[in-house]
Amino acid sequence: MKEKKMVKVTEPVLRLPDVHSIGVIGDPGCEGLGTYHMKVYAGALEESSRDDITLVVGDLVPAGTGHHYRMIENITEALAGNPVYALRGNHDTGAYTDHFGRKNYALLAENFALVVLDNARRTFEEEGLKLLSRVLSMEEVRQVIVAFHIPVPNHFILNSVSQEEFSRLQTAYKPWKEKVKYLLCGHVHSRFADRVDGIPLICTGGGGAMIEDVSREIRACDVEHHMVHFYEEKGELRYRISNLSEDCYGREREDALLEKQLKETVQGELLAHFKYLMFADRARRRGMEGLAGLFEALAASEYYHARNFYSVLECPPPFGETVKNFIPGEEFEYQHLYQMLSDYARDHGSPLAEQAYTSAAAAEKEHASLLKQAAEVEHFAPEPVFVCPICGYVMTGEKIPERCPVCGGPRHQYESFNSTEDSPI
């Protein structure tokens, strides 16, 4: 029988003598278990398989129902390369103990210990604090990582437990403070390292949830999805952070038949998306707002389906290099492909197709120009962008023509995309 990867902890103290490293994944599922987010978790599990065991520091699921726990367990069992232990987060409510067992427990490795404490409700349970003191008092224990979900008070964020709760934790470890090498937490969809009560605090929440701004010092644009490795080096417990690329997982691309089917599915979903939007537009022109709204909702649903399927296939370059990779395709379209197809349509008496290709070529030329400006993403200064809904031509700047220079569509119909730089919180 295949050994389960997702461990259900039934004893307060487990001895793991062959463990010398731990991979830590933070907050994979609190924003939902859709494929788009789970690709990051899948990549984190593969990266964490380099270690002897994995710890998920909370928020495996968006809500603590059996349905969600079974979903995350199935994904974990299929992808994990080592035993995976869980720590309860504020989203991990309900049936948590049915699936993962104890909320407070300790893992005693050969040269260090990991003590897992439940503070999902912003309080440390007395049972967990007593366990921490018990483990620290063991003569054999020399180095300890104390792990919990919600951060203790620190220099970066206010989203933490109270100082009073931190004082209870401090009281529990005070007699053996020199043994506590790291405090480890999740909850925040970012990462930072701090020092509290003289102990390094490592906060990691980049294992699936969308990275977010958490302060002026910690902006989403400066943080990648990531995980943390704890390991021994010359008898000392160390850590390092591994960023996860946007191409962090690609198992399905290795199956040629499945890859082909996924590509066809993406095309089908996007075609349905487009058809529904077209019908919504027809309904709105007839004053049927309710019907238009329904089909716009269906179109949005089909888009998210396509995004999920495509995310399984996508192997993007690093974010900073991505924009420039779109430029050759736009240039090929307006310089060669659309001109050739326009000429063919004209020569074969198909004026509407000729017109569509000619106007699209004009827009694609503008696309290429804008993408060249945006290629240096960190220095891109956005201007207001307008799109003609009649032909798709793109215009930028404060001064735009009263009528589209390609098809003559009136200005009042332009769709506006007024871009402004977001300021950090």
Long-range contacts (C-beta under 8 A, 24 or more apart in sequence): 4-77, 5-76, 5-77, 5-80, 5-82, 5-83, 5-84, 6-73, 6-76, 6-77, 6-80, 6-84, 6-86, 6-99, 6-100, 7-83, 7-84, 7-85, 7-86, 7-100, 7-101, 8-99, 8-100, 8-101, 9-85, 9-100, 9-101, 9-102, 9-105, 10-101, 10-102, 11-102, 11-105, 12-102, 12-104, 12-105, 12-106, 12-131, 13-105, 13-106, 13-108, 13-131, 13-135, 14-105, 14-106, 14-107, 14-108, 15-108, 16-52, 16-53, 16-107, 16-108, 16-109, 16-110, 17-109, 17-110, 18-52, 18-110, 19-52, 19-53, 19-107, 19-109, 19-110, 20-52, 20-109, 20-110, 20-111, 20-231, 20-232, 21-50, 21-51, 21-52, 21-53, 21-229, 21-230, 21-231, 21-232, 22-51, 22-52, 22-53, 22-54, 22-55, 22-109, 22-114, 22-145, 22-229, 22-230, 22-231, 23-47, 23-48, 23-49, 23-50, 23-51, 23-53, 23-54, 23-55, 23-82, 23-227, 23-228, 23-229, 24-48, 24-54, 24-55, 24-56, 24-57, 24-147, 24-184, 24-204, 24-227, 24-228, 24-229, 24-230, 25-54, 25-55, 25-56, 25-57, 25-204, 25-207, 25-208, 25-227, 26-56, 26-57, 26-58, 26-59, 26-186, 26-187, 26-191, 26-203, 26-204, 26-205, 26-206, 26-207, 26-227, 26-228, 27-57, 27-58, 27-59, 27-89, 27-186, 27-187, 27-189, 27-205, 27-206, 27-207, 27-208, 27-209, 28-56, 28-59, 28-60, 28-72, 28-207, 28-208, 28-209, 29-59, 29-60, 29-61, 29-62, 29-68, 29-72, 29-91, 29-208, 29-209, 30-59, 30-61, 30-62, 30-89, 30-91, 30-209, 31-62, 31-208, 31-209, 31-210, 32-62, 33-61, 33-62, 33-68, 33-71, 33-72, 33-75, 34-304, 34-308, 35-308, 35-309, 35-311, 35-312, 36-307, 36-308, 36-311, 37-208, 37-209, 37-210, 38-75, 38-208, 39-248, 39-249, 39-311, 39-312, 40-206, 40-207, 40-208, 40-225, 40-244, 40-248, 40-249, 41-75, 41-207, 41-208, 42-75, 42-79, 42-248, 42-249, 42-251, 43-225, 43-244, 43-245, 43-248, 43-249, 44-207, 44-208, 44-225, 44-227, 44-244, 44-248, 45-76, 45-79, 45-80, 45-81, 45-84, 46-79, 46-81, 46-248, 46-249, 47-227, 47-242, 47-244, 47-248, 48-80, 48-81, 48-82, 48-227, 48-229, 49-80, 49-81, 49-82, 50-229, 51-82, 51-229, 51-230, 51-231, 52-82, 52-109, 53-82, 53-83, 53-84, 53-85, 53-107, 54-80, 54-82, 54-83, 54-84, 54-85, 55-84, 55-85, 55-86, 55-87, 55-114, 55-116, 55-147, 56-84, 56-85, 56-86, 56-87, 56-207, 57-87, 57-89, 57-147, 57-148, 57-149, 57-184, 57-185, 57-186, 57-204, 57-205, 58-86, 58-87, 58-88, 58-89, 58-90, 58-91, 58-92, 58-120, 58-149, 58-186, 58-187, 59-89, 59-90, 59-91, 59-92, 59-149, 59-186, 59-187, 59-205, 59-209, 60-86, 60-89, 60-91, 60-92, 61-91, 61-92, 62-91, 63-91, 63-93, 63-94, 64-91, 64-92, 64-93, 64-94, 64-95, 64-96, 65-94, 65-95, 66-94, 66-95, 66-98, 66-99, 69-95, 69-96, 69-98, 69-99, 69-100, 70-99, 73-99, 79-251, 85-116, 87-116, 87-118, 87-147, 87-148, 87-149, 87-186, 88-118, 88-120, 88-149, 89-120, 89-149, 89-186, 89-187, 90-120, 90-121, 90-122, 90-149, 90-150, 90-187, 92-120, 93-120, 103-128, 104-128, 104-131, 105-131, 106-131, 106-132, 106-135, 108-135, 108-140, 108-141, 111-142, 111-143, 111-232, 111-235, 111-237, 112-141, 112-142, 112-143, 112-144, 112-145, 112-181, 112-232, 112-237, 113-141, 113-143, 113-144, 113-145, 114-144, 114-145, 114-147, 115-144, 115-145, 115-146, 115-147, 116-147, 116-148, 117-146, 117-147, 117-148, 117-169, 118-148, 118-149, 119-148, 119-149, 119-150, 119-161, 119-165, 120-149, 120-150, 122-150, 122-161, 122-162, 122-165, 123-161, 123-165, 124-148, 124-161, 124-165, 124-168, 124-169, 124-172, 129-168, 129-169, 129-171, 129-172, 130-172, 132-169, 132-172, 132-173, 133-172, 133-173, 133-175, 133-176, 136-173, 136-175, 136-176, 136-179, 136-180, 137-175, 137-176, 141-179, 142-179, 143-179, 143-181, 143-236, 143-237, 144-179, 144-180, 144-181, 145-181, 145-182, 145-183, 145-184, 145-230, 145-237, 146-173, 146-180, 146-182, 146-183, 146-184, 147-184, 147-185, 148-183, 148-184, 148-185, 149-185, 149-186, 149-187, 150-185, 150-187, 151-185, 151-187, 151-188, 151-201, 151-203, 152-183, 152-185, 152-196, 152-201, 153-196, 154-192, 154-194, 154-196, 154-201, 154-203, 155-194, 156-192, 156-194, 156-203, 156-214, 156-215, 156-217, 156-218, 157-188, 157-192, 157-214, 157-215, 157-218, 159-187, 159-188, 159-214, 166-196, 170-197, 181-237, 182-230, 182-237, 182-239, 184-228, 188-214, 189-214, 190-214, 190-218, 190-220, 190-223, 191-218, 191-223, 191-226, 191-241, 192-218, 202-228, 202-239, 204-228, 204-241, 206-244, 213-424, 213-425, 214-425, 215-424, 215-425, 216-424, 216-425, 219-424, 245-318, 246-314, 246-316, 246-318, 246-319, 247-314, 247-315, 247-316, 247-317, 250-315, 252-312, 252-313, 253-312, 253-313, 253-315, 259-313, 262-309, 262-310, 262-312, 262-313, 263-313, 265-309, 266-306, 266-309, 266-310, 266-313, 269-302, 269-303, 269-305, 269-306, 269-309, 270-302, 270-303, 270-306, 272-298, 272-299, 272-302, 273-299, 273-300, 273-302, 273-303, 273-306, 274-299, 276-302, 319-377, 320-377, 320-378, 323-371, 323-374, 323-375, 323-377, 324-371, 324-372, 324-375, 326-371, 327-368, 327-371, 327-372, 327-375, 330-364, 330-365, 330-367, 330-368, 330-371, 331-368, 333-360, 333-361, 333-364, 334-361, 334-362, 334-364, 334-365, 334-368, 338-364, 359-391, 359-392, 359-393, 359-406, 359-407, 360-391, 360-392, 362-393, 362-406, 363-391, 363-392, 363-393, 363-394, 363-406, 366-393, 366-394, 366-395, 367-394, 370-394, 370-396, 381-421, 382-419, 382-420, 382-421, 383-419, 384-416, 384-417, 384-418, 384-419, 385-416, 385-417, 385-418, 385-419, 386-414, 386-415, 386-416, 386-417, 387-414, 387-415, 387-417, 388-413, 388-414, 389-413, 389-414, 389-415
